[in-house]
């Protein structure tokens, strides 16, 4: 494991859902390393495969550092729930994309890499 963090899932702009990737937003220590990662998110003692973004949403010209956790194959409302996240592997650095469409294309690739990571663990 690279590192872990935890907190209460907060409502933010709900942009992830509009992009097709709803995320659990959690406040994070500013010293936590930026990047896109794979890990496990635990809610109510159940661990879920996750894709994790840590950093400033540069594509949208935002400067508040945050953690956004996209839980694979998950459709529950978890606002105000406690979440614990264990981060296992970095996929890439946080970068700014020229358009929302290019960001979505990259997120799809990140999701594919995350699924391959977990599939390899289960073999």
Contact map, one row per residue, 1 for C-alpha under 8 A:
111100000000000000000000000000000000000000000000000000000000000000000000000000000000011110000000000000000000000000000000000
111100000000000000000000000000000000000000000000000000000000000000000000000000000000011110000000000000000000000000000000000
111110000000000000000000000000000000000000000000000000000000000000000000000000000000011100000000000000000000000000000000000
111111000000000000000000000000000000000000000000000000000000000000000000000000000001111000000000000000000000000000000000000
001111100000000000000000000100000000000000000000000000000000000000000000000000000001110000000000000000000000000000000000000
000111110000000000000000010000000000000000000000000000000000000000000000000000000111100000000000000000000000000000000000000
000011111000000000000000011000000000000000000000000000000000000000000000000000000111000000000000000000000000000000000000000
000001111100000000000000011000000000000000000000000000000000000000000000000000111110000000000000000000000000000000000000000
000000111110000000000001110000000000000000000000000000000000000000000000000001111110000000000000000000000000000000000000000
000000011111000000000001110000000000000000000000000000000000000000000000000000110000000000000000000000000000000000000000000
000000001111110000000001100000000000000000000000000000000000000000000000000000100000000000000000000000000000000000000000000
000000000111110000000000100000000000000000000000000000000000000000000000000000000000000000000000000000000000000000000000000
000000000011111000000000000000000000000000000000000000000000000000000000000000000000000000000000000000000000000000000000000
000000000011111111000110000000000000000000000000000000000000000000000000000000000000000000000000000000000000000000000000000
000000000000111111100100000000000000000000000000000000000000000000000000000000000000000000000000000000000000000000000000000
000000000000011111111110000000000000000000000000000000000000000000000000000000000000000000000000000000000000000000000000000
000000000000011111111110000000000000000000000000000000000000000000000000000000000000000000000000000000000000000000000000000
000000000000011111111100000000000000000000000000000000000000000000000000000000000000000000000000000000000000000000000000000
000000000000001111111100000000000000000000000000000000000000000000000000000000000000000000000000000000010000000000000000000
000000000000000111111100000000000000000000000000000000000000000000000000000000000000000000000000000000000000000000000000000
000000000000000111111110000000000000000000000000000000000000000000000100000000000000000000000000000000000000000000000000000
000000000000011111111111000000000000000000000000000000000000000000000100000000000000000000000000000000000000000000000000000
000000000000010110001111100000000000000000000000000000000000000000011110000000000000000000000000000000000000000000000000000
000000001110000000000111110000000000000000000000000000000000000000011110000001100000000000000000000000000000000000000000000
000000001111000000000011111000000000000000000000000000000000000001111000000000000000000000000000000000000000000000000000000
000001111100000000000001111100000000000000000000000000000000000001110000000000000000000000000000000000000000000000000000000
000000110000000000000000111110000000000000000000000000000000000001100000000000000000000000000000000000000000000000000000000
000010000000000000000000011111010000000000000000000000000000000011100000000000000000000000000000000000000000000000000000000
000000000000000000000000001111110000000000000000000000000000000000000000000000000000000000000000000000000000000000000000000
000000000000000000000000000111110000000000000000000000000000000010000000000000000000000000000000000000000000000000000000000
000000000000000000000000000011111000000000000000000000000000000000000000000000000000000000000000000000000000000000000000000
000000000000000000000000000111111100000000000000000001000000000000000000000000000000000000000000000000000000000000000000000
000000000000000000000000000000111110000000000000000001100000000000000000000000000000000000000000000000000000000000000000000
000000000000000000000000000000011111000000000000000011100000000000000000000000000000000000001100000000000000000000000000000
000000000000000000000000000000001111100000000000000011100000000000000000000000000000000001111100000000000000000000000000000
000000000000000000000000000000000111110000000000001111000000000000000000000000000000000001111100000000000000010000000000000
000000000000000000000000000000000011111000000000001110000000000000000000000000000000001111110000000000000000000000000000000
000000000000000000000000000000000001111100000000111100000000000000000000000000000000001111100000000000000000000001001000000
000000000000000000000000000000000000111110000000111100000000000000000000000000000000111110000000000000000000000000000000000
000000000000000000000000000000000000011111000011110000000000000000000000000000000000111100000000000000000000000000000000000
000000000000000000000000000000000000001111100011110000000000000000001010000000000011110000000000000000000000000000000000000
000000000000000000000000000000000000000111111111000000000000000000000000000000000011100000000000000000000000000000000000000
000000000000000000000000000000000000000011111110000000000000000000000000000000001111000000000000000000000000000000000000000
000000000000000000000000000000000000000001111100000000000000000000000000000000000100000000000000000000000000000000000000000
000000000000000000000000000000000000000001111110000000000000000000000000000000000000000000000000000000000000000000000000000
000000000000000000000000000000000000000001111111000000000000000000000000000000000000000000000000000000000000000000000000000
000000000000000000000000000000000000000111101111100000000000000000000000000000000000000000000000000000000000000000000000000
000000000000000000000000000000000000000111000111110000000000000000000011000000000000000000000000000000000000000000000000000
000000000000000000000000000000000000011110000011111000000000000000000011000000000000000000000000000000000000000000000100000
000000000000000000000000000000000000011110000001111100000000000000001111000000000000000000000000000000000000000001000000000
000000000000000000000000000000000001111000000000111110000000000000001111000000000000000000000000000000000000011001000000000
000000000000000000000000000000000001111000000000011111000000000000111100000000000000001000000000000000000000000000000000000
000000000000000000000000000000000111100000000000001111100000000001111000000000000000000000000100000000000000000000000000000
000000000000000000000000000000011111000000000000000111110000000011110000000000000000000000000100000000000000000000000000000
000000000000000000000000000000001110000000000000000011111000000111100000000000000000000000000100000000000000000000000000000
000000000000000000000000000000000000000000000000000001111100011111000000000000000000000000000100000000000000000000000000000
000000000000000000000000000000000000000000000000000000111111111110000000000000000000000000000001000000000000000000000000000
000000000000000000000000000000000000000000000000000000011111111000000000000000000000000000000111100000000000000000000000000
000000000000000000000000000000000000000000000000000000001111110000000000000000000000000000000011111100100000000000000000000
000000000000000000000000000000000000000000000000000000001111110000000000000000000000000000000000000000000000000000000000000
000000000000000000000000000000000000000000000000000000001111111000000000000000000000000000000000000000000000000000000000000
000000000000000000000000000000000000000000000000000000011111111100000000000000000000000000000000000000000000000000000000000
000000000000000000000000000000000000000000000000000000011100111110000000000000000000000000000000000000000000000000000000000
000000000000000000000000000000000000000000000000000000111000011111000000000000000000000000000000000000000000000000000000000
000000000000000000000000000101000000000000000000000001111000001111100000000000000000000000000000000000000000000000000000000
000000000000000000000000111100000000000000000000000011110000000111110000000000000000000000000000000000000000000000000000000
000000000000000000000000111100000000000000000000000111100000000011111000000000000000000000000000000000000000000000000000000
000000000000000000000011110000000000000000000000000111000000000001111100000000000000000000000000000000000000000000000000000
000000000000000000000011100000000000000010000000011110000000000000111110000000000000000000000000000000000000000000000000000
000000000000000000001111000000000000000000000000011100000000000000011111000000000000000000000000000000000000000000000000000
000000000000000000000011000000000000000010000001111000000000000000001111110000000000000000000000000000000000000000000000000
000000000000000000000000000000000000000000000001111000000000000000000111110000000000000000000000000000000000000000000000000
000000000000000000000000000000000000000000000000000000000000000000000011111000000000000000000000000000000000000000000000000
000000000000000000000000000000000000000000000000000000000000000000000011111100000000000000000000000000000000000000000000000
000000000000000000000000000000000000000000000000000000000000000000000000111110000000000000000000000000000000000000000000000
000000000000000000000000000000000000000000000000000000000000000000000000011111000000000000000000000000000000000000000000000
000000000000000000000000000000000000000000000000000000000000000000000000001111100000000000000000000000000000000000000000000
000000001000000000000001000000000000000000000000000000000000000000000000000111111000000000000000000000000000000000000000000
000000011110000000000001000000000000000000000000000000000000000000000000000011111000000000000000000000000000000000000000000
000000011100000000000000000000000000000000000000000000000000000000000000000001111100000000000000000000000000000000000000000
000000011000000000000000000000000000000000100000000000000000000000000000000001111110000000000000000000000000000000000000000
000001111000000000000000000000000000000000110000000000000000000000000000000000011111000000000000000000000000000000000000000
000001111000000000000000000000000000000011100000000000000000000000000000000000001111100000000000000000000000000000000000000
000111100000000000000000000000000000000011100000000000000000000000000000000000000111110000000000000000000000000000000000000
000111000000000000000000000000000000001111000000000000000000000000000000000000000011111000000000000000000000000000000000000
111110000000000000000000000000000000001110000000000000000000000000000000000000000001111100000000000000000000000000000000000
111100000000000000000000000000000000111100000000000100000000000000000000000000000000111110000000000000000000000000000000000
111000000000000000000000000000000000111100000000000000000000000000000000000000000000011111000000000000000000000000000000000
110000000000000000000000000000000000111000000000000000000000000000000000000000000000001111100000000000000000000000000000000
000000000000000000000000000000000011110000000000000000000000000000000000000000000000000111111000000000000000000000000000000
000000000000000000000000000000000011110000000000000000000000000000000000000000000000000011111000000000000000010010000000000
000000000000000000000000000000000011100000000000000000000000000000000000000000000000000001111100000000000000000000000000000
000000000000000000000000000000000111000000000000000000000000000000000000000000000000000001111110000000000000000000000000000
000000000000000000000000000000000111000000000000000011110100000000000000000000000000000000011111000000000000000000000000000
000000000000000000000000000000000000000000000000000000000110000000000000000000000000000000001111100000000000000000000000000
000000000000000000000000000000000000000000000000000000001110000000000000000000000000000000000111110000000000000000000000000
000000000000000000000000000000000000000000000000000000000110000000000000000000000000000000000011111101100000000000000000000
000000000000000000000000000000000000000000000000000000000010000000000000000000000000000000000001111101100000000000000000000
000000000000000000000000000000000000000000000000000000000010000000000000000000000000000000000000111111100000000000000000000
000000000000000000000000000000000000000000000000000000000010000000000000000000000000000000000000111111110000000000000000000
000000000000000000000000000000000000000000000000000000000000000000000000000000000000000000000000001111111000000000000000000
000000000000000000000000000000000000000000000000000000000000000000000000000000000000000000000000111111111100000000000000000
000000000000000000000000000000000000000000000000000000000010000000000000000000000000000000000000111111111110000000000000000
000000000000000000100000000000000000000000000000000000000000000000000000000000000000000000000000000111111111000000000000000
000000000000000000000000000000000000000000000000000000000000000000000000000000000000000000000000000011111111100000000000000
000000000000000000000000000000000000000000000000000000000000000000000000000000000000000000000000000001111111110000000000000
000000000000000000000000000000000000000000000000000000000000000000000000000000000000000000000000000000111111111000000000000
000000000000000000000000000000000000000000000000000000000000000000000000000000000000000000000000000000011111111100000000000
000000000000000000000000000000000000000000000000000000000000000000000000000000000000000000000000000000001111111110000000000
000000000000000000000000000000000001000000000000001000000000000000000000000000000000000000100000000000000111111111000000000
000000000000000000000000000000000000000000000000001000000000000000000000000000000000000000000000000000000011111111100000000
000000000000000000000000000000000000000000000000000000000000000000000000000000000000000000000000000000000001111111110000000
000000000000000000000000000000000000000000000000000000000000000000000000000000000000000000100000000000000000111111111000000
000000000000000000000000000000000000010000000000011000000000000000000000000000000000000000000000000000000000011111111100000
000000000000000000000000000000000000000000000000000000000000000000000000000000000000000000000000000000000000001111111110000
000000000000000000000000000000000000000000000000000000000000000000000000000000000000000000000000000000000000000111111111000
000000000000000000000000000000000000010000000000000000000000000000000000000000000000000000000000000000000000000011111111100
000000000000000000000000000000000000000000000000100000000000000000000000000000000000000000000000000000000000000001111111110
000000000000000000000000000000000000000000000000000000000000000000000000000000000000000000000000000000000000000000111111111
000000000000000000000000000000000000000000000000000000000000000000000000000000000000000000000000000000000000000000011111111
000000000000000000000000000000000000000000000000000000000000000000000000000000000000000000000000000000000000000000001111111
000000000000000000000000000000000000000000000000000000000000000000000000000000000000000000000000000000000000000000000111111
000000000000000000000000000000000000000000000000000000000000000000000000000000000000000000000000000000000000000000000011111
